[in-house]
Amino acid sequence: MAHMVTPSVATAWTVADNLAAVSRRIATEAHRIDRSVDDITLVAVGKSQPVERVEAALQAGHRVFGENRVQEAAGKWPDLRRRHDGVELHLIGPLQTNKIRDAVRLFDVIQTVDRPRLADGLRREMDRSGRECTCFIQVNTGEEPQKAGVLPQEADAFITRCRADVGLTLVGLMCIPPADEEPALHFALLRGIAERNGLSGLSMGMSGDFETAVAFGATHVRVGSAIFGERAGTGPG
Ligand SMILES: *Cc1c(COP(=O)(O)O)cnc(C)c1O
């Protein structure tokens, strides 16, 4: 497919159009490298967006969403779920241990497991509530001090611990590359860690780099502004 989709911000965009355009770009990239588009899940990131935009995505038939704050998700998703069946909600932001109970109640997938206390707490709460969340481990591939995630050199041991000792339902790894570095290097690093640990899930790629992420094997891309437009408030959280 030689067809290129040019995002048009100036014309009156709709969430449905943007969703379709992002999906086409994912499909085009998957096709180019001979991957099945069915192996790539588009996680629509609705954080800091007016709820009407999220509602528009639901009305367009989209069902997989990401939120980075437990509090914000608690404010909008119980109601949205009552009105729309089949929603799959991913937590993509840092999780404090005092919010574990709310997180397990609200989310289907926790992408940001990154320390033993959190892993243990999640296991305990899932046993208590009888609700099993699927988990990803976040890896701080850029080794940025201010960023969450287990360090690359500690990843193997932590993965083993989460799987064998804690007993989490672990499906993959997640990363957020440093803003000023070539994301491909980080995607390749994450993929290598996943491969040597026998994990098939790779959550990587955002609005600016999801096609690159698909080329490097992403199974989940987390796309916000390319679907919903610019967020209110301060930059990417
Ligand atoms: C906000 C956010 C995204 C989406 O960012 P966009 O650049 O708007 O696509 C993806 N992943 C995480 C962890 C985020 O916090």
The ligand as an SDF file (V2000), in Angstrom:
LIG
                    3D

 15 15  0  0  0  0  0  0  0  0999 V2000
   -0.1230   10.0970   27.6360 C   0  0  0  0  0  0  0  0  0  0  0  0
    0.4830    8.7920   27.4240 C   0  0  0  0  0  0  0  0  0  0  0  0
    0.4440    8.1800   26.1610 C   0  0  0  0  0  0  0  0  0  0  0  0
   -0.1750    8.8170   24.9270 C   0  0  0  0  0  0  0  0  0  0  0  0
    0.5800    9.9090   24.5330 O   0  0  0  0  0  0  0  0  0  0  0  0
    0.3110   10.6290   23.1140 P   0  0  0  0  0  0  0  0  0  0  0  0
    1.6120   11.2210   22.7630 O   0  0  0  0  0  0  0  0  0  0  0  0
   -0.7540   11.6410   23.3720 O   0  0  0  0  0  0  0  0  0  0  0  0
   -0.1300    9.6050   22.1610 O   0  0  0  0  0  0  0  0  0  0  0  0
    1.0130    6.9200   26.0270 C   0  0  0  0  0  0  0  0  0  0  0  0
    1.5880    6.2880   27.0740 N   0  0  0  0  0  0  0  0  0  0  0  0
    1.6400    6.8440   28.2970 C   0  0  0  0  0  0  0  0  0  0  0  0
    2.2730    6.0850   29.4010 C   0  0  0  0  0  0  0  0  0  0  0  0
    1.0980    8.1050   28.5190 C   0  0  0  0  0  0  0  0  0  0  0  0
    1.1570    8.6500   29.7520 O   0  0  0  0  0  0  0  0  0  0  0  0
  1  2  1  0
  2  3  1  0
  2 14  2  0
  3  4  1  0
  3 10  2  0
  4  5  1  0
  5  6  1  0
  6  7  2  0
  6  8  1  0
  6  9  1  0
 10 11  1  0
 11 12  2  0
 12 13  1  0
 12 14  1  0
 14 15  1  0
M  END
$$$$
